[in-house]
Amino acid sequence: MSSPLPWRDVVLPSVAARFCRYAEVYTTSDPASDTFPSTERQKDLSRLLVEELTALGLDAEMDAWGYVFATLPSPLPPAEAEALPVVALVAHVDTSPDAPGENVRPQIHPDYDGGPVTFPAAPDLRLDADRQPALARHVGHDLVTSDGTTLLGSDDKAGVAAIMQLVEDLVRADEDAVTIGERPAARPTLRILFTPDEEIGKGTDKLDLARLGADVAYTLDGSGTDVLSVETFNAAEAVFTVDGVGVHPGYAKGVMVNAARVAAAFVEGLAGDPAPETTGDREGYLHPHTVDATTERATVKVLLRDHDDAAMDAKRERVRRLATEIGERFPGAGTDLTITESYRNMRSYIEAVDPRAISVAVEAARAMGFEPEFEAVRGGTDGARLSEKGLPCPNVFTGGHDFHSRFEWNTVQNLERTLAYTHALVRQWGAEASGAAG
């Protein structure tokens, strides 16, 4: 395989060059922060996007929370445009704190031959089809990776780039149509939304839905290609707290109640339950992810996940029962369990509000000549929260793989396919105009 090249040394299609340019902007969010957005650096990219949208002639702005709003009006006559829903396209600007995200240097690996992928600044790092089978389906593609010292940021700057390139393409196409005296292609009014802090689960916390003003939305935030997601986990977090009794260990007999030991017993009680490392596809899990413990005080945080409502109820009951058992086992300890809901499976919300959010997305794929694969998201998206709030919002593929890691990759061809599908999606909503008129 040929050596990787810095992206600026390669002639790239516009959407791929745009993605690499955005990837270089440092936008990692911070789960330990108590501000919103969690890092000011996210606004660096948001401000750039406002500048570029404004230069294209759109009404664009960033609010105090870092949300970017913009409108691309429908070119249809008012009566036809008003018969269509306002469609929002959504992506998030932050990248995951799970891997380094500063000084991202995108690299292009031309004409991938199927062999191991090496990283110029991390010779110990090796990506191959044994580790990531999806690579085998991308022979001949031009791979995009980081230099190996950081993540790439395809999650979700690939989505940001696809939306921005779509907007530029549509603006130019409208201008060309007017120049030659033709009617621009039919499409609905598009609302553009870029969010902060999605990676730490806060992407819609401060969002003003009325200001967005959309009827249907799509997040461009999925992995792979030709994949749509209309389901996510149901998600909750259980917090088990223990109040122990501290005393000098030399005089502890019959007095000390070690909160750390009680917390350890609680975690051990989950050892036989499904876990993230033992499940896949639609299987749910219980995941004790944080333990903070001293003799006098301990806290265990557990993620509860399942696509199925009944199975999710069973997981809540499982954790409650375990907490009771541990409390009875250690009667000298004060124990408490709280369960906080995070988000719900979005499919029921989508189907209740406007099932066309799904059917139009499927028809757009068929218009391109493929049948979309439906993949249940093993996690959450801004789309899950938006759907729960009343804005139906499926999730669309963006071509990337191995998110949140130094192994992360996408391809030039996948970025182009994401853009092509987004065009098809907008055209398909435009086709609804004739149906509405009829």
C-alpha positions as CSV (number, residue, x, y, z in Angstrom):
1,M,0.0,0.0,0.0
2,S,1.3,3.5,-0.8
3,S,2.3,5.8,2.0
4,P,-0.3,8.2,3.4
5,L,-0.2,11.8,2.3
6,P,-1.3,15.0,4.2
7,W,-4.7,15.9,2.8
8,R,-3.6,19.3,1.5
9,D,-1.1,17.4,-0.8
10,V,-4.0,15.6,-2.5
11,V,-6.6,16.9,-5.0
12,L,-9.9,16.0,-3.3
13,P,-13.6,16.4,-4.1
14,S,-15.1,19.4,-2.4
15,V,-16.9,17.5,0.4
16,A,-13.8,15.5,1.3
17,A,-11.6,18.7,1.4
18,R,-14.2,20.4,3.4
19,F,-14.3,17.5,5.9
20,C,-10.6,17.5,6.4
21,R,-10.6,21.3,6.9
22,Y,-13.2,21.0,9.6
23,A,-11.4,18.0,11.2
24,E,-8.4,20.2,11.9
25,V,-10.5,22.5,14.2
26,Y,-10.2,21.4,17.9
27,T,-13.7,20.9,19.2
28,T,-13.5,18.2,21.9
29,S,-16.3,18.4,24.5
30,D,-15.6,17.9,28.2
31,P,-17.9,15.8,30.4
32,A,-16.4,17.2,33.6
33,S,-17.3,20.8,32.7
34,D,-20.3,22.6,34.3
35,T,-20.6,25.1,31.5
36,F,-22.7,25.0,28.3
37,P,-21.2,24.4,25.9
38,S,-18.7,22.4,27.9
39,T,-15.8,23.9,26.0
40,E,-15.6,27.3,24.3
41,R,-13.4,25.8,21.5
42,Q,-16.5,24.2,20.0
43,K,-17.6,27.7,19.1
44,D,-14.5,28.2,16.9
45,L,-16.0,25.8,14.3
46,S,-19.5,27.1,14.9
47,R,-18.4,30.7,14.1
48,L,-16.6,29.4,10.9
49,L,-19.8,27.7,9.8
50,V,-21.9,30.9,10.3
51,E,-19.4,32.8,8.2
52,E,-19.5,30.3,5.4
53,L,-23.3,30.0,5.5
54,T,-23.6,33.8,5.4
55,A,-21.2,34.0,2.5
56,L,-23.5,31.6,0.6
57,G,-26.4,34.0,1.2
58,L,-28.2,32.2,4.0
59,D,-29.6,33.8,7.1
60,A,-27.3,32.2,9.7
61,E,-26.5,32.9,13.3
62,M,-25.0,31.3,16.4
63,D,-26.9,31.7,19.7
64,A,-25.4,32.2,23.2
65,W,-25.3,28.4,23.8
66,G,-23.3,27.7,20.6
67,Y,-26.1,26.4,18.4
68,V,-25.9,27.4,14.8
69,F,-29.2,28.1,12.9
70,A,-29.6,28.8,9.2
71,T,-32.4,28.7,6.7
72,L,-32.3,27.8,3.0
73,P,-35.8,28.8,1.7
74,S,-37.7,26.6,-0.7
75,P,-37.5,27.9,-4.3
76,L,-41.1,26.7,-4.9
77,P,-44.0,29.2,-5.1
78,P,-45.3,30.0,-1.6
79,A,-48.5,27.8,-1.9
80,E,-46.4,24.8,-2.9
81,A,-43.7,25.4,-0.3
82,E,-46.2,25.8,2.5
83,A,-47.7,22.4,1.6
84,L,-44.4,20.7,2.5
85,P,-42.9,20.2,6.0
86,V,-39.9,22.3,6.9
87,V,-37.0,19.8,7.0
88,A,-34.0,20.3,9.4
89,L,-30.6,18.8,8.8
90,V,-28.6,18.3,12.0
91,A,-25.0,17.5,12.9
92,H,-22.8,18.1,15.9
93,V,-19.6,20.1,16.0
94,D,-18.0,18.5,19.1
95,T,-15.7,15.4,19.0
96,S,-15.5,12.7,21.6
97,P,-13.3,13.1,24.7
98,D,-12.5,9.4,24.6
99,A,-9.4,10.0,22.4
100,P,-7.1,13.0,21.8
101,G,-8.8,15.6,19.6
102,E,-6.3,18.5,19.4
103,N,-4.0,19.0,16.4
104,V,-5.8,16.5,14.1
105,R,-3.9,16.0,10.9
106,P,-6.0,14.2,8.3
107,Q,-4.1,11.8,6.0
108,I,-5.1,10.3,2.7
109,H,-4.3,6.7,1.9
110,P,-4.9,6.5,-1.9
111,D,-6.3,3.5,-3.6
112,Y,-6.5,1.2,-0.5
113,D,-5.2,-2.3,-1.4
114,G,-6.7,-4.3,1.4
115,G,-3.5,-4.5,3.5
116,P,-2.6,-3.1,6.9
117,V,-3.1,0.6,7.4
118,T,-0.2,2.4,9.1
119,F,-0.2,5.8,10.6
120,P,2.7,8.2,10.0
121,A,3.0,9.6,13.5
122,A,2.2,6.3,15.4
123,P,4.2,3.4,14.0
124,D,2.8,1.2,16.8
125,L,-0.7,1.6,15.5
126,R,-2.0,-0.9,12.9
127,L,-5.4,-1.1,11.4
128,D,-6.3,-4.1,9.3
129,A,-9.3,-6.1,8.2
130,D,-8.8,-8.7,11.0
131,R,-9.5,-5.9,13.5
132,Q,-12.0,-4.0,11.3
133,P,-13.7,-6.3,8.8
134,A,-15.4,-3.3,7.1
135,L,-12.0,-2.4,5.6
136,A,-12.3,-5.4,3.2
137,R,-15.3,-3.7,1.6
138,H,-13.3,-0.6,0.8
139,V,-10.6,-1.9,-1.4
140,G,-9.9,0.8,-4.0
141,H,-11.2,3.6,-1.9
142,D,-9.1,6.5,-0.7
143,L,-9.0,6.1,3.0
144,V,-9.0,9.1,5.4
145,T,-7.4,8.8,8.8
146,S,-5.6,10.9,11.4
147,D,-1.8,10.7,11.7
148,G,-2.4,8.2,14.5
149,T,-1.9,10.6,17.5
150,T,-5.6,11.7,17.6
151,L,-9.0,10.6,16.5
152,L,-10.1,11.8,13.1
153,G,-13.4,13.5,14.0
154,S,-15.6,11.9,11.4
155,D,-18.1,11.7,14.2
156,D,-19.5,14.1,13.4
157,K,-17.6,16.5,11.1
158,A,-18.4,14.2,8.2
159,G,-22.1,15.1,8.8
160,V,-21.2,18.8,9.2
161,A,-19.3,18.7,5.9
162,A,-22.0,16.9,4.0
163,I,-24.7,19.4,5.1
164,M,-22.5,22.4,4.3
165,Q,-21.6,21.0,0.9
166,L,-25.2,20.2,0.2
167,V,-26.1,23.8,1.0
168,E,-23.4,25.2,-1.4
169,D,-24.5,22.8,-4.1
170,L,-28.1,23.8,-3.8
171,V,-27.4,27.5,-3.8
172,R,-25.2,27.2,-6.9
173,A,-27.8,25.0,-8.6
174,D,-30.6,27.6,-7.9
175,E,-28.4,30.4,-9.3
176,D,-27.6,28.4,-12.4
177,A,-31.3,27.6,-13.0
178,V,-32.3,31.3,-12.7
179,T,-29.4,32.3,-15.1
180,I,-30.7,30.0,-17.8
181,G,-34.4,30.8,-17.2
182,E,-35.4,27.5,-15.7
183,R,-37.3,26.7,-12.5
184,P,-35.1,25.5,-9.7
185,A,-35.5,21.9,-8.6
186,A,-38.3,21.4,-6.1
187,R,-37.4,21.1,-2.4
188,P,-38.8,22.1,1.0
189,T,-37.4,24.9,3.1
190,L,-34.4,23.5,4.9
191,R,-33.4,24.5,8.4
192,I,-29.7,23.8,9.2
193,L,-28.7,23.1,12.8
194,F,-25.3,22.4,14.2
195,T,-25.2,21.5,17.9
196,P,-22.5,21.4,20.6
197,D,-21.9,18.7,23.3
198,E,-23.6,15.8,21.6
199,E,-20.8,13.5,22.6
200,I,-21.5,14.0,26.3
201,G,-25.2,13.6,26.0
202,K,-26.2,17.3,26.2
203,G,-26.6,18.2,22.5
204,T,-30.2,19.3,22.8
205,D,-30.3,20.5,26.5
206,K,-30.4,24.2,25.6
207,L,-32.0,23.9,22.2
208,D,-35.0,26.2,21.4
209,L,-37.2,23.9,19.2
210,A,-39.5,26.8,18.4
211,R,-36.6,28.8,17.1
212,L,-35.5,25.8,14.9
213,G,-39.0,25.8,13.4
214,A,-38.9,22.4,11.7
215,D,-41.5,19.7,11.2
216,V,-39.1,16.8,10.3
217,A,-35.4,16.4,10.9
218,Y,-32.5,14.1,10.1
219,T,-29.2,13.8,12.0
220,L,-26.3,13.1,9.8
221,D,-24.4,11.2,12.5
222,G,-24.3,7.5,11.6
223,S,-21.5,5.1,10.8
224,G,-21.0,3.1,7.6
225,T,-22.9,3.7,4.3
226,D,-26.4,3.1,3.1
227,V,-27.6,2.8,6.7
228,L,-30.5,4.5,8.4
229,S,-31.2,4.4,12.1
230,V,-34.7,4.9,13.5
231,E,-34.2,3.1,16.8
232,T,-31.9,3.8,19.7
233,F,-31.5,2.2,23.1
234,N,-33.8,3.1,25.9
235,A,-31.3,4.6,28.3
236,A,-31.2,5.3,32.1
237,E,-28.5,5.6,34.7
238,A,-28.7,4.1,38.2
239,V,-26.7,5.6,41.0
240,F,-26.1,3.4,44.1
241,T,-24.8,5.3,47.1
242,V,-23.4,3.9,50.3
243,D,-22.8,5.6,53.6
244,G,-20.4,3.7,55.8
245,V,-18.9,4.1,59.2
246,G,-15.3,5.1,59.4
247,V,-13.0,4.5,62.3
248,H,-9.3,3.9,62.8
249,P,-8.6,0.4,61.4
250,G,-6.7,-0.6,64.5
251,Y,-9.9,-0.3,66.5
252,A,-12.5,-1.1,63.8
253,K,-13.8,-4.5,65.0
254,G,-17.5,-4.4,65.3
255,V,-17.6,-0.7,64.5
256,M,-16.4,0.0,60.9
257,V,-18.7,-0.4,58.0
258,N,-16.6,-0.1,54.9
259,A,-18.6,1.7,52.1
260,A,-15.9,0.7,49.5
261,R,-16.5,-3.0,50.3
262,V,-20.3,-2.6,50.0
263,A,-19.9,-0.9,46.6
264,A,-17.6,-3.7,45.5
265,A,-20.2,-6.2,46.4
266,F,-22.8,-4.3,44.4
267,V,-20.5,-4.3,41.3
268,E,-19.7,-8.0,41.8
269,G,-23.5,-8.7,41.9
270,L,-23.7,-7.5,38.3
271,A,-20.9,-9.8,37.1
272,G,-23.3,-12.3,35.5
273,D,-25.5,-9.7,33.8
274,P,-25.1,-8.8,30.1
275,A,-22.4,-6.2,29.6
276,P,-21.2,-3.9,26.7
277,E,-18.2,-6.2,26.2
278,T,-20.4,-9.3,25.8
279,T,-23.4,-8.0,23.8
280,G,-24.1,-6.7,20.3
281,D,-26.9,-5.8,17.8
282,R,-30.1,-5.4,19.8
283,E,-28.9,-6.9,23.0
284,G,-29.1,-4.6,26.1
285,Y,-26.8,-4.5,29.0
286,L,-26.0,-3.2,32.5
287,H,-22.7,-1.3,32.7
288,P,-21.1,-0.2,36.0
289,H,-18.9,2.5,34.6
290,T,-17.8,4.6,37.6
291,V,-17.0,3.7,41.1
292,D,-15.9,6.5,43.6
293,A,-15.3,5.0,47.0
294,T,-13.8,5.6,50.5
295,T,-14.5,3.9,53.7
296,E,-17.2,6.4,54.7
297,R,-18.8,7.0,51.3
298,A,-19.1,5.2,48.0
299,T,-21.0,5.8,44.7
300,V,-21.5,3.4,41.9
301,K,-22.9,4.6,38.5
302,V,-24.5,2.0,36.2
303,L,-25.8,2.5,32.7
304,L,-29.0,0.6,31.8
305,R,-29.6,0.0,28.1
306,D,-32.1,-1.9,26.0
307,H,-34.1,-1.4,22.8
308,D,-37.1,-3.3,24.1
309,D,-39.4,-1.5,26.6
310,A,-40.2,-4.7,28.6
311,A,-36.6,-5.7,28.8
312,M,-35.6,-2.2,30.0
313,D,-38.2,-2.5,32.7
314,A,-36.7,-5.8,33.8
315,K,-33.2,-4.1,34.0
316,R,-34.6,-1.4,36.2
317,E,-36.1,-4.0,38.5
318,R,-32.9,-6.1,38.5
319,V,-30.9,-3.1,39.8
320,R,-33.4,-2.2,42.4
321,R,-33.5,-5.8,43.6
322,L,-29.7,-6.0,43.8
323,A,-29.6,-2.7,45.8
324,T,-32.1,-4.2,48.3
325,E,-30.1,-7.4,48.6
326,I,-26.9,-5.5,49.3
327,G,-28.6,-3.4,51.8
328,E,-29.8,-6.5,53.7
329,R,-26.4,-8.1,53.5
330,F,-24.7,-5.0,55.0
331,P,-27.3,-3.8,57.6
332,G,-24.9,-1.3,59.1
333,A,-24.5,0.6,55.9
334,G,-26.9,3.3,54.6
335,T,-27.8,2.5,51.0
336,D,-29.8,4.3,48.4
337,L,-30.6,3.8,44.7
338,T,-31.8,6.4,42.2
339,I,-32.6,5.8,38.6
340,T,-32.7,8.7,36.1
341,E,-34.1,8.3,32.6
342,S,-31.7,9.5,29.9
343,Y,-33.6,9.0,26.6
344,R,-36.1,6.6,25.0
345,N,-36.1,4.5,21.8
346,M,-37.0,7.1,19.2
347,R,-39.0,4.9,16.7
348,S,-42.3,5.2,18.5
349,Y,-42.0,9.0,18.6
350,I,-41.2,9.2,14.9
351,E,-44.1,7.0,13.9
352,A,-46.5,8.8,16.1
353,V,-45.7,12.3,14.8
354,D,-44.8,11.8,11.0
355,P,-43.9,8.4,9.7
356,R,-42.9,10.0,6.4
357,A,-39.6,10.8,8.1
358,I,-38.9,7.2,7.6
359,S,-40.7,6.4,4.3
360,V,-39.3,9.4,2.4
361,A,-35.8,8.4,3.6
362,V,-36.4,4.9,2.2
363,E,-37.7,6.2,-1.1
364,A,-34.7,8.5,-1.4
365,A,-32.4,5.4,-1.1
366,R,-34.4,3.5,-3.7
367,A,-34.2,6.4,-6.0
368,M,-30.4,6.0,-5.8
369,G,-30.7,2.3,-6.5
370,F,-30.2,0.7,-3.1
371,E,-32.3,-0.7,-0.3
372,P,-31.2,1.0,3.0
373,E,-30.1,-1.2,5.9
374,F,-31.8,-0.4,9.2
375,E,-29.5,-0.4,12.1
376,A,-30.5,0.1,15.7
377,V,-28.1,2.5,17.4
378,R,-26.3,1.1,20.4
379,G,-26.3,4.5,22.0
380,G,-28.0,7.8,21.7
381,T,-28.1,10.6,19.2
382,D,-29.4,14.1,19.1
383,G,-32.1,12.6,17.0
384,A,-33.3,10.4,19.9
385,R,-33.8,13.5,22.1
386,L,-35.3,15.5,19.3
387,S,-37.8,12.7,18.5
388,E,-38.8,12.5,22.1
389,K,-39.4,16.2,22.2
390,G,-41.8,16.0,19.2
391,L,-39.5,16.5,16.2
392,P,-39.2,13.1,14.3
393,C,-35.6,12.7,13.5
394,P,-34.0,9.5,12.0
395,N,-30.3,9.2,11.8
396,V,-28.4,9.0,8.4
397,F,-25.0,7.4,7.6
398,T,-21.8,9.5,7.2
399,G,-19.4,6.8,6.1
400,G,-17.1,6.6,9.1
401,H,-15.9,3.7,11.2
402,D,-14.0,3.2,14.5
403,F,-15.4,6.3,16.0
404,H,-13.9,7.8,19.2
405,S,-10.5,6.2,18.7
406,R,-7.1,6.8,17.0
407,F,-8.2,4.0,14.6
408,E,-11.0,6.1,13.2
409,W,-11.4,6.2,9.4
410,N,-13.6,7.3,6.6
411,T,-13.1,7.3,2.8
412,V,-13.4,10.0,0.1
413,Q,-15.9,7.8,-1.7
414,N,-18.0,7.3,1.4
415,L,-18.1,11.1,2.0
416,E,-19.3,11.5,-1.6
417,R,-22.0,8.9,-1.1
418,T,-23.2,10.6,2.0
419,L,-23.5,13.8,0.1
420,A,-25.3,12.1,-2.8
421,Y,-27.8,10.5,-0.5
422,T,-28.5,13.8,1.3
423,H,-29.2,15.4,-2.1
424,A,-31.5,12.5,-2.9
425,L,-33.3,12.9,0.5
426,V,-34.0,16.6,-0.3
427,R,-35.1,15.8,-3.8
428,Q,-37.5,13.1,-2.4
429,W,-39.1,15.6,-0.1
430,G,-39.4,18.0,-3.0
431,A,-41.3,15.2,-4.9
432,E,-43.8,15.3,-2.1
433,A,-44.8,18.8,-3.4
434,S,-46.6,17.3,-6.4
435,G,-48.4,14.8,-4.2
436,A,-49.5,17.6,-1.9
437,A,-50.6,19.7,-4.8
438,G,-52.6,16.9,-6.2
